[in-house]
Amino acid sequence: MGEGGNQIEKWMDLCGAHFNIFMPKVLILPEIGSIIFLENNTDGGYTMKIETYIDSLVSYAMNCGLAEPDDHVVLTNRLLDLLRKDDYEPSDEPQTEDLEEILAGILDYAVEKGLCDDGITARDIFDTRIMGALIPMPREVIGIFRYLYLENPQAATDWYYKFSCDTDYIRRYRIAKDMRWKYASDYGEIDITINLSKPEKDPKAIAAAKNAPQSAYPKCQLCV
């Protein structure tokens, strides 16, 4: 069981709590008569409620400057629509600011509900749709870049790089896994990198693409 699961077990011992053997996801606190519904993750630990991940992602968008407080309801509704979730109450759980953790939690929920296949390619495509619900229209991004560029091209480039990271187009948590070192050769210092950030194609995704109906749109993935 993961670290979160161990913490819950210790807390259960202190509170005298126990699981209902007929409903494994229900935790009963006899002293105060409370019932808590828990969600299991794949390694046997426990995850936050899906509402917590949704709230965390909306907060993340505002903290990064991708959205404003006035956008809160619209962004929440967009995420609920993607997840085909009809009911929603703001979560009272502590939020997380870790984008990788947030997206992983939402993706696990989507896989469990049959909204997304549990393959690398399918998960990447679905979390791109998730982040797409948070970002401004292209005209706004282009407008900001051009405005900054008139003042300082370097500032414009730095802003766009941060924007690409914040929107998960550049996956910082994957790039951090890359191996890098320098080698002093006879021709000068060489930067050597082993790219571990781009996952290998999922064999299932390769087979599915081979059997999928061919389309002329888009002619190139970079053209759109």
C-alpha positions in Angstrom: 0.0 0.0 0.0 1.3 3.5 -0.8 2.3 6.2 1.7 -1.2 7.7 1.7 -2.7 4.3 2.5 -0.3 3.8 5.4 -1.2 7.2 6.8 -4.9 6.3 6.6 -4.2 3.0 8.4 -2.5 4.8 11.3 -5.3 7.3 11.5 -7.8 4.5 11.5 -6.0 2.8 14.5 -6.1 6.1 16.4 -9.8 6.7 15.7 -11.0 3.1 16.2 -12.3 3.2 12.6 -12.9 0.1 10.5 -14.0 -0.9 7.0 -17.4 -2.2 6.3 -16.6 -5.8 5.0 -19.6 -5.6 2.6 -18.6 -2.2 1.3 -14.8 -2.1 1.0 -14.8 1.6 0.0 -16.7 2.7 3.1 -14.9 3.7 6.3 -17.0 3.8 9.5 -16.0 6.0 12.5 -18.1 4.6 15.3 -17.2 7.3 17.9 -18.8 10.0 15.8 -21.1 8.0 13.6 -19.5 9.2 10.4 -19.2 7.3 7.1 -16.5 8.3 4.6 -16.4 7.0 1.1 -12.9 6.2 -0.2 -11.7 5.7 -3.7 -9.0 3.1 -4.4 -6.2 3.6 -6.8 -4.3 1.0 -8.8 -1.6 0.3 -6.2 -4.0 -0.2 -3.3 -3.7 3.2 -1.8 -6.3 6.0 -1.7 -6.8 8.9 -4.0 -8.7 12.2 -3.5 -12.2 12.6 -4.7 -12.6 13.6 -8.4 -14.1 16.9 -7.2 -10.8 17.6 -5.4 -8.8 17.1 -8.6 -11.2 19.3 -10.6 -11.0 22.1 -8.0 -7.2 21.7 -7.9 -6.9 22.0 -11.6 -9.1 25.1 -11.8 -7.1 26.7 -8.9 -3.9 25.7 -10.8 -5.1 27.5 -13.9 -5.8 30.7 -11.9 -2.5 30.5 -10.1 -0.6 30.2 -13.4 -2.4 33.1 -14.9 -4.3 30.9 -17.4 -7.6 32.0 -16.0 -9.1 34.6 -13.7 -11.5 34.1 -10.7 -14.4 35.1 -12.9 -13.7 32.0 -15.1 -14.1 29.6 -12.2 -17.6 28.3 -12.9 -17.0 28.1 -16.7 -13.8 26.1 -16.3 -15.4 23.8 -13.8 -18.3 23.1 -16.1 -16.0 22.4 -19.0 -14.2 19.8 -17.0 -17.5 18.3 -15.7 -18.6 18.0 -19.4 -15.4 16.3 -20.4 -15.8 13.8 -17.6 -19.6 13.4 -18.3 -20.3 14.1 -14.7 -23.8 15.4 -13.9 -23.4 16.1 -10.2 -20.8 18.3 -8.4 -20.2 19.8 -5.0 -17.0 21.7 -4.3 -14.6 19.4 -2.4 -13.7 20.1 1.2 -10.4 18.1 0.9 -7.0 19.9 0.7 -6.1 20.7 -2.9 -2.8 19.8 -4.6 -0.7 22.1 -6.7 1.1 19.3 -8.5 -0.1 19.2 -12.1 1.2 15.7 -12.7 -0.7 14.4 -9.7 -3.9 16.3 -10.7 -3.9 15.0 -14.3 -3.1 11.4 -13.1 -6.1 11.5 -10.7 -8.4 12.8 -13.4 -7.1 10.3 -16.0 -7.6 7.4 -13.5 -11.2 8.5 -13.1 -11.7 8.7 -16.8 -10.3 5.3 -17.4 -12.4 3.8 -14.6 -15.6 5.4 -16.2 -14.7 4.1 -19.6 -14.0 7.6 -21.0 -10.4 6.8 -21.9 -8.3 3.8 -22.6 -5.5 3.0 -20.1 -2.6 3.3 -22.6 0.1 6.0 -22.8 -1.1 7.5 -26.0 -4.8 7.5 -25.0 -4.0 9.1 -21.7 -1.8 11.7 -23.3 -4.6 12.6 -25.7 -7.2 12.8 -23.0 -5.1 15.0 -20.7 -4.5 17.3 -23.7 -8.2 17.7 -24.0 -8.4 18.4 -20.3 -5.8 21.2 -20.5 -7.4 22.5 -23.7 -10.5 23.3 -21.6 -8.4 25.8 -19.5 -6.3 27.7 -22.1 -7.3 30.9 -23.9 -8.1 31.1 -27.6 -5.1 31.2 -30.1 -5.8 34.9 -30.9 -5.3 35.8 -27.3 -2.0 33.9 -27.0 -0.8 35.4 -30.3 -1.9 38.8 -29.2 0.0 38.6 -25.9 3.1 37.3 -27.6 3.1 40.0 -30.2 2.6 42.7 -27.6 5.5 41.4 -25.5 7.7 41.0 -28.6 7.4 44.6 -29.5 8.9 45.5 -26.2 11.4 42.7 -25.8 11.7 39.5 -28.0 13.4 37.7 -25.1 10.6 38.5 -22.7 8.0 37.3 -25.3 9.9 34.0 -25.8 10.3 33.4 -22.1 6.6 34.1 -21.6 5.6 31.6 -24.3 8.0 28.9 -22.9 6.4 29.3 -19.5 2.9 29.3 -21.0 3.8 26.0 -22.8 5.0 24.5 -19.6 2.0 25.7 -17.6 -0.4 24.2 -20.2 1.5 20.9 -20.1 2.4 21.2 -23.8 6.0 20.9 -22.4 5.7 18.2 -19.8 8.3 19.4 -17.2 7.8 16.3 -15.0 8.9 14.1 -17.9 11.7 16.2 -19.1 13.1 16.0 -15.6 13.7 12.3 -16.2 16.1 12.9 -19.1 19.7 12.1 -18.6 22.2 14.8 -19.5 26.0 15.2 -19.3 28.9 16.9 -21.0 31.8 15.3 -22.7 35.1 17.1 -23.4 36.0 15.9 -26.9 38.9 16.9 -29.2 36.5 19.1 -31.0 35.1 20.9 -28.0 32.5 20.2 -25.3 29.6 18.0 -26.4 26.2 18.0 -24.7 24.8 14.5 -24.6 21.2 13.8 -23.8 19.2 10.5 -23.4 15.6 11.4 -24.1 13.4 9.6 -21.5 10.6 12.2 -21.5 8.9 11.0 -24.6 7.2 7.6 -23.9 7.4 4.8 -26.4 4.3 4.2 -28.5 1.9 1.9 -26.9 1.6 -1.3 -29.0 -2.2 -1.2 -28.6 -2.2 2.4 -29.9 -0.1 1.4 -32.9 -2.4 -1.5 -33.7 -5.5 0.7 -33.3 -4.0 3.4 -35.6 -3.3 0.8 -38.2 -6.9 -0.5 -38.2 -8.5 2.9 -37.9 -10.3 4.5 -40.9 -7.9 6.8 -42.7 -8.8 10.5 -42.8 -7.4 13.4 -44.9 -7.7 15.7 -41.9 -5.4 16.9 -40.7 -2.9 16.3 -43.4 -0.2 16.9 -40.9 -0.4 16.9 -37.1 1.6 20.2 -37.1 -0.7 21.9 -39.6 -3.6 22.5 -37.1 
